[in-house]
């Protein structure tokens, strides 16, 4: 996932802003980490460069 798309992403539940925690990255993209919605208190994982933004049930 490229760093440039972070401002374009929002929480799929409340449409709020997401904060990013990077665990592993290379020179061009984020490979592992977490997107967090502080309003919903939900974490969305980033694995192998792919964010999983499916709402949790």
C-alpha positions in Angstrom: 0.0 0.0 0.0 1.5 3.3 -0.9 1.7 6.1 1.7 0.1 8.6 -0.7 -3.4 6.9 -0.5 -3.7 7.2 3.4 -5.5 10.6 3.1 -8.0 9.0 0.7 -9.0 6.2 3.1 -11.7 6.4 5.7 -13.3 4.1 8.2 -15.9 1.9 6.5 -18.2 2.1 9.5 -18.3 5.8 10.5 -16.4 7.4 7.6 -13.9 8.9 10.1 -10.2 9.4 9.6 -7.8 6.5 10.1 -4.4 6.6 11.8 -1.5 4.5 10.5 0.9 2.4 12.4 3.7 0.9 10.2 5.3 -2.4 11.2 7.3 -3.0 8.0 7.8 -1.0 4.8 10.2 -0.9 1.9 11.3 2.2 -0.1 8.0 2.4 -2.0 5.2 1.0 0.1 3.9 -0.1 3.5 4.0 -3.9 3.7 2.6 -4.5 7.2 0.8 -2.4 9.7 -2.5 -1.2 11.1 -5.1 1.4 10.2 -7.0 2.5 13.3 -10.3 4.3 13.7 -10.2 6.2 17.0 -14.0 7.0 16.8 -15.0 3.3 16.4 -11.9 1.9 18.2 -11.4 -0.6 15.4 -8.1 -1.8 13.8 -7.8 -2.8 10.2 -4.7 -4.8 9.3 -2.3 -4.2 6.5 -0.8 -7.5 5.3 1.5 -8.0 2.3 0.8 -4.4 1.3 -3.0 -4.9 1.2 -5.3 -3.1 3.7 -8.2 -5.1 4.9 -11.0 -2.5 5.3 -13.9 -4.9 5.6 -16.2 -3.9 8.5 -15.9 -6.2 11.5 -19.1 -7.9 12.7 
